[in-house]
């Protein structure tokens, strides 16, 4: 991957439009006598730093006869490129906070690296400098071996079910999900089950998860392909720049599928409907098509329903599985409330009024959690059975947000419907200073996608403050997407361990039993495979069976498989 391609992926991960080649050239086209410098921090040893520098120099082809690299002392180096002196100096940083969910002992060391040039800067020297900055940034962001082992230890159920499945040896995988630690642990589990790591293409959904750059860097270092296919493109709300970037990603996806089929492999997609929505699961819709899929989310099911053509492949439905309904949503709701409290550390919650829009599988759990904190919670839903259930659990209920906002002035409104929840009619009723917290993308899209007459101000790492036509101000927390994935890791690794283990079981099932599964969505095979694997029993014994010592604890954790 070239420097410009890598920078484009980083921009996409961070929600920034990629710069054009002309803009990049303009930014670099400073006076040739100007010196270049860059300061970066990263988790790497002097030996790893030297390995990266030597690798870049070999790749950029330092002219013959010039010294490749002069080692002044460990962590400090000098070289010459076209007569330009380039120095790399580094120093260890004092203790830094853990950059993973679990702390590591001994703590992962970090170094600060200074790159400088002196003398006239040639085009060749500038190219080497940029390449060094890019490669050192990627290497410094990578998880260390100890950090990877900690992720694997935190997902014992994935490890338990990551036994060899011969059928996986002939498959390639496109994995599109959030770039979080449990995604790393899941893919390592797939490898241990028999998936060839050379045939993995990972795609971020575009959420601003806390460690997205570390995950991306580790994927590349590990040998995966890694890119971004943003949900806004799938949902039709992306701007022209994002749409153009997605076209390039689709070309890479098409090429990956073609290479896999040419090598005699089938292609499995684990996704939330993003690729199937574009027709990859329907014959005749696109040039390239996949062979099977595992669907992870309810929003993905909606996307599949609107996909072009008719499904011609089996899709295992994890989204509606008993596993996700009974275990997954409890963890999702917990992560939503934890993130909400963290992003508003100065706010009082106890005793204050909160309005929850949508009393579905997630909304109901969030409503109960907020009431347990001491909030006074009202519920809005269009489904009368949901309203009955909420009312019989003691919540004040309304059929519309308009009715609820006329009766109350909540300090916080939660959106969990997955549909447009705050409408034009509601805007004049929003109380001044209200916070809007969306745990589904569309709920507050009236504001997040731009609304005429509404002024907006970004509040870094908090959200966007809108000045409404009524004169009131409303702050949308996060970036208009799921708040629990905004600059946050989402669900704890142990919290999502069971769902990731179930996804692994489903992937093994569809790859092994492909010929027995006809085209369309399949739920019963998922529930049956999870039951036959004994996952619920394993989950109970691992996490809930009390304080008694489990057999095998004394043997210690299973180390990660390092590539």
Secondary structure by P-SEA (a helix, b strand, c coil): ccaaaaaaaaaaaaccccccaaaaaaaacccccbbbbbbbbbbccaaaaaaaaaaaaaaacccccccccccccccccccccccbbbbbbbbbbccccccccccccccbbbbbbbbbccccccaaaaaaaaaaaaaaaaaaacccaaaaaaaaaacaaaaaacccccccccbbbbccccccaaaaaaaaaaaaaccccccbbbbbccccccaaaaaaaaaaaabbbbbbbccccccccccaaaaaaaaaaaaaaaaaaaaaaaacbbbbbbccccccccccccccccccccccbbbccaaaaaaaaaccccccbbbbcccccccccccaaaaaaaaaaaaaaaaccccccccbbbbbccccccaaaaaaaaaaaccbbbbbbccaaaaaaaaaacccccccaaaaaaaccccbbbbcccccccccccccccccbbbbbbcccccccccccccccbbbbbcccbbbbbbccccbbbbbcccccccccccccccccccaaaaaaaaaaaaaaaaaaccccccccccaaaaaaaaaaaaaaaaaaaccccccccccccccccccccc
